[in-house]
């Protein structure tokens, strides 16, 4: 009986980047709500990003802790550079990814001391599978994206259809998927586009895939009803073990939980909500490109002109530039004056969940990062899709082609630093298509239905609720059989 009731202990080890740490914290909360002891492992400067959430959970009697590991001095990172947002140049970026491999030894020391029952480690730590194996612990992989994109990228890796076209702009079909999905080489990451060219990042991805194949399986922030054909394809055709437990953001029920995710908002959330309260339902466009996309002043200027021309009310989140002067170059003359009462600009970090869930918001202009995309789906919103890099061009296909709740702005090129390729006319047209007319109504109605499905999935008896229960049960059985009641694992 003792082994059945013994509390499970799970380590969560996210990549140090907002888009990975935020959903991982939500996942840790979900496990903790089910009686699992959850420990988030991170470096000293990232602890403040979790501490409020951890404290609030503890106040409710839920067991979440943080454990600190440090980058060794030989990692050679500049002072204060402990996450991807601090590593904001290409040179430091690659240094940062190299440095994360040096966290293996400190992580193994923690595993030795605490002997958890499982570790959920980010895909960018391929060595974590071997580290877990040393201690007889199952390792679960967290990718931070959906099953559609996982199926697409794996099929691309296996069949390399991009090799069969003669130019970067010629479309090709990705074979053996449930739907006909077309891309061009321009929309692929550099390591996938440049045929037979080796890169450090490409090698890291290969190691990530190899380590996933040896792992216990994959945790996915999605829900079955959103992408059933791809959930089945991933498991049955690609033969992978996966549990979909999302949308994980829905574990944040009240205003404080929603406002407290990630960095502190750059504005008072009450001021923002008060502005939204004064607007009609579905009348405001929310524009946000995530925490890492960088747009030059010329492109921000085009966005401003496109939003103004669309005639729609908007909340626009603009990432702060390095200096105040550089930041304001993009503002068209007299723009803020003309947009008084009609547009609300947030410079920096926004309380995104609170904004998306507000009834005044009727559409979302997004970079198609998976967290934002799924938060948009959960809020029942149609989207204008503007993919930039990572797997965002895949996510765009899911939104526009399969779910049919979005319109593309016409972004064609995968790029870490965006150019000014999307003109104001395209922005105006896409925003109007999302907000006004029959097509907009149809998209909104489909999006609202998906929002209801998302909420049902995480409620008791829903598909994600059941998958998480099943996973915890499997970990419990795995722990019991491998440890045979050995006391040091308690």
Secondary structure, 3 states (H helix, E strand, C coil): CHHHHCCCEEEEECCCCHHHHHHHHHHHHHHHHCCCEEEEEECHHHCHHHHHHHHHHHHCCCCEEEEECCCCHHHCCCCCCCCCCCCCCHHHHHHHHHHHHHHHHHHHHHHHHHCCCEEEEECCCCCHHHHHHHCCCEEEEECCCCHHHHHHHHHHHHHCHHHHCCCCCCCEEECCCCCCEEECHHHCCHHHHCCCCCCHHHHHHHHHHHHHHCCCEEEECCCHHHCHHHHHHHHHHCCCCEEECCCHHHHCCCHHHHHCCCCCCCCCHHHHHHHHHCCCCCCEEEEECCCCCEECHHHHHHHHHHHHHHCCEEEEEECCCCCHHHHHCCCCCCHHHHCCCCEEEEECCCCHHHHHCCCCEEEEEECCCHHHHHHHHHCCCEEEECCCCCCHHHHHHHHHHHCCCEEECCCCCCCCEECCCCCHHHHHHHHHHHHCCHHHHHHHHHHHHHHHHHHHHHCCCCHHHHHHHHHHHHHHHHHHHHHCCCHHHC
